């Protein structure tokens, strides 16, 4: 969709109101896609596959640190040793009418 919006913006007059609306819609589409990707990564962060559960939890805990709050994470070394599940590759699909 963003590519189509960008193409539409290119054919409109450079200083026209419709072009600015299309360009704005393109930026919003891009932000929406970035947000969807962030949500997907939050559901199963890459650090989980790369480093394991303990490191993934410790990394997540640091995201809650602020100037007034420090989050400490202590993980028992006795966690069961489960093999990591393979990460599914991201795919983009397009549905055509």
C-alpha positions as CSV (number, residue, x, y, z in Angstrom):
1,X,0.0,0.0,0.0
2,X,2.8,2.4,0.8
3,X,4.4,1.9,-2.6
4,X,1.1,2.7,-4.2
5,X,0.7,5.8,-2.1
6,X,4.2,7.0,-2.9
7,X,3.5,6.4,-6.6
8,X,0.3,8.4,-6.4
9,X,2.1,11.3,-4.6
10,X,4.7,11.4,-7.4
11,X,2.0,12.0,-10.1
12,X,0.3,14.8,-8.2
13,X,1.5,18.4,-8.3
14,X,4.3,18.9,-5.9
15,X,2.6,21.7,-3.9
16,X,-0.9,20.4,-4.0
17,X,-3.1,19.6,-1.0
18,X,-4.0,16.1,-2.4
19,X,-0.3,15.3,-2.7
20,X,0.4,16.3,0.9
21,X,-2.6,14.1,2.0
22,X,-1.3,11.1,0.1
23,X,2.2,11.7,1.5
24,X,0.8,11.8,5.0
25,X,-1.2,8.6,4.4
26,X,2.0,7.0,3.2
27,X,3.9,8.0,6.4
28,X,1.0,6.7,8.5
29,X,1.0,3.3,6.6
30,X,4.8,3.1,7.2
31,X,4.3,3.8,11.0
32,X,1.6,1.3,11.2
33,X,3.7,-1.4,9.6
34,X,6.6,-0.6,12.0
35,X,4.2,-0.9,14.9
36,X,3.0,-4.3,13.7
37,X,6.6,-5.5,13.4
38,X,7.4,-4.2,16.9
39,X,4.4,-6.1,18.3
40,X,5.5,-9.3,16.5
41,X,9.0,-8.9,17.9
42,X,7.5,-8.3,21.4
43,X,5.5,-11.5,21.2
44,X,8.7,-13.5,20.5
45,X,11.8,-11.4,20.7
46,X,14.8,-12.5,18.6
47,X,16.9,-12.5,21.8
48,X,14.8,-15.5,23.0
49,X,16.0,-17.6,20.0
50,X,19.5,-16.2,20.0
51,X,20.4,-16.3,23.7
52,X,17.7,-18.4,25.5
53,X,15.0,-17.7,28.1
54,X,17.2,-16.4,30.9
55,X,18.8,-13.7,28.8
56,X,15.5,-12.8,27.1
57,X,13.8,-12.3,30.5
58,X,16.8,-10.2,31.8
59,X,16.8,-8.1,28.6
60,X,13.0,-7.5,28.9
61,X,13.5,-6.5,32.6
62,X,15.9,-3.8,31.6
63,X,13.3,-2.2,29.3
64,X,11.4,-1.2,32.4
65,X,14.3,0.7,33.9
66,X,13.7,4.5,34.3
67,X,15.4,7.3,36.1
68,X,13.3,6.6,39.2
69,X,13.0,2.8,38.9
70,X,15.6,0.1,38.6
71,X,14.5,-3.4,37.8
72,X,16.6,-6.2,39.0
73,X,16.3,-9.7,37.5
74,X,17.6,-12.8,39.2
75,X,17.1,-16.1,37.3
76,X,17.7,-19.5,38.8
77,X,20.3,-21.6,37.0
78,X,18.1,-24.6,37.5
79,X,15.7,-23.8,34.6
80,X,15.0,-26.8,32.5
81,X,17.1,-27.1,29.4
82,X,14.5,-27.0,26.6
83,X,15.7,-26.9,23.0
84,X,14.8,-23.6,21.4
85,X,11.9,-23.6,18.9
86,X,13.0,-22.6,15.4
87,X,12.1,-19.0,14.6
88,X,9.7,-18.7,11.7
89,X,10.9,-16.3,9.0
90,X,8.9,-13.1,8.5
91,X,7.0,-13.2,5.3
92,X,4.9,-10.6,3.6
93,X,2.0,-11.7,1.6
94,X,-0.2,-9.8,-0.7
95,X,-3.8,-10.7,-1.4
96,X,-4.9,-9.8,-4.9
97,X,-8.6,-9.3,-5.6
